[in-house]
Amino acid sequence: MFNWLFGKKKSKPVLSKVDYWKAFELYALFDDLDRVMAVLEHTDDTRIDFIAFKDWFSEELGELEGANVPDFSRIWAWFAPGSDWDRLMGRQGLELGRSVFKRADWWKRNQDFLPGTIVSLNGEYGVVLKNTTDGLYGLLRWDTDKAQDSEDWRGLWGTFVAMGGRVLEEYEFRFIGLDGSLKSNTEMEIENRNNLK
């Protein structure tokens, strides 16, 4: 008990800035953002909303390039499917927009709890639920056969990460769906049969 209270804590290695940028593909994200700026500059569009977006984007890109720790939240919102970029550029900007959003989304999911994010902690796997009463996400539904198996981590992102919590790009849940609902017995039987093949 004495060692537990006063013993040396094992600190987790912190990513260097270069490793952080590599892990979240920030070099590639900035390359994509430069391509977006080039597209905006070479597009002849006089709509007020296009001109406004071009100005906002230019200002945001300048701030991001000068920031020591860039925050891509606005980029994430602007390039989400069906958002500003898609509305303004249509099919012409679809591939570039998806590339920007994919990288910005991976960065965003590793900054805070977002609904639908697949997480792992201490060998357990789960998903962040969409339901929230106060605007804070972080109610986690774990992949178990229990009717209710969730934990409240709202506002505790830093603690979750410090305890070894990770965000996963994908994971095949055994008992729950991606929305956190318990799979039916039929769904589980079909998955078991497919796994045996």
N, C-alpha and C positions, 0 to 999 in steps of 0.2 A: 504494500500500500504506500509506504514511504517513497519508494522509487517511482511509483505511478504519479504521485503528487509533485515530487521535486526532482525526479530524474531528468536527464537530458531529453528534450523533445527532438524527435527526428523531423527535420524540416524537409519538405518536398522541394526538389529543385525547381527554381523559377526559370521560365523561358527567358533567354536573352532577347533583345529587341529583334535581332536577325532571325532567330528561331521562331519568334512570335509571328513575324511577317511571313515567314515560309509556311508555318502551320496554317495560317488563315489565307494564304495565297494573296496577300496584300500587294505584292509586286504586280501580279497578273491583274488584280482588281484596278490598280492605278493605270495599267496599260489599257484596260477596257474603258476606263473613265476618260482617258485621253482620246481614245477612238470616238467616244460619245461626243466629246467637245468638237472634234473634227467634223463629225456628221452634222452637228447643230450649226457650225459655222458655214458649212457648204450647202445647207438646205435653204432654198429660197421660199420662205413661208412668212407671210405678213399677218397671220392671225395674232391677235393680242395675247392669247394664252400660250402660243408657241414662243413669242418674243419674251414673255414673262418667264417661262420655264427656262429658256436659254440664259437669261440674266441670272436667275436663281442658281442654276446649275453652275454657271461660270464662277459666281461668287463662292458657292459651296466647295467647288473643286480647289479654288485658291486657298480657302481656309484649311481644307484637308491636307493639301500639300505642305502647308506651313506648320501643321500641328505636330507636336511631339508624340501625342497619343491620339490618332484620328478616331472620330466617332462617325460611323457610316449609317446612322439611324435614318437620316433624311434620304440618303441614296437608297437604302432598303425600302423605304416607303414609296419613293418615286418610281422604282423599277419593279415593284411587286406586280405579278400578273394582273392585268386589267387596270393598272394605275396610270399615272401621268404619262410616262414614256410610251406605253402601249396606245393610249388614247391619242397622243400627238403624232406618233410615227407609224402606227399601224403595222402592216406586214413588213414594211421596209426595215424596221428596226427590231423585229422580233428576235432574231438570233443574238444580236448584241445585247439586247435588253435581258434575255434569259441568262446570258453569261454574267452580266453585272449582278443580277439578282441572286444567282446561285452563290456567288462568292460573298456578296453582302449578307445573304441569309445565313451562311455558315458562320460568318463573323458574329452576326447578331445573336444567333442561337447559343453562342459561347460567351455571351455577356450577361444574360439574364434568362429567366424561365419564359419560354414562349409556348403557347398551346400547340400540341401535336409533336413537340420535341421528344425524341427518344433519349432516355437517360439511363445511366448505370451507376450503381453505388454498392460496394461490398458484395459483388457477385449477383446482385439483384438487378432486374431490368424493368423499366416502366416507361410511362408516357406522361407528359404534362397535360393535365385536363384543361378544357376550355372554360369550365364554369368557375366564375369568380364573383364575389359580391362587392369587393372594394377596388376592383381594377388591377389588383396584384395577382399575377399568375404564380403558380408554384405548388398547386395541389397535385401530387404525384400518385398515379394509379400503378401499383406493382403488378407484375405478370404472375398472378397466382390464381388458383381455382376458387378462392374465397369470393363470396358475393360482394363484399366491400373490403378492399385492402388498399387504402390510400393513406398518405402522410401529407401533412401540411408543412411545406417548405417556403411559403410565401414570405418574401423579404429576406430570405436566408441564402441567396445565391452564393455569396462569398464563403459561407460556412459549408455549403454543399460541396463546392469545389475543393476547399481545404481538407475536407474529409475524404477526398478521392473521387468525388462525383464527376462523371464525364458525360458529354453529349456524344451520341452515336449517329452516324448518317443513316444507318438502317439496322434493323434487328427483326428476326422472325419471332413474334410473340407466340407463346404456346396457348395461353388461356384468355388473352384479351385482344381486342382489335385496336387499331391505331387511334380510335376515339376513346379508348379506355373501357369500353363496354365488354362485359363477359361474353366470350364466344359461346354459342350453343353447343350442345353435345354433338350434333350433326356436323357442325363445322370442324370440331376437334377430331371426329372420326375420319372425315375426309382428309384432313392434314396428316393424321397418323398413317392412313393408307398410302398417301403420296410419299411420305418419308420412308416407307418400307420398300418402295419400288426401286 
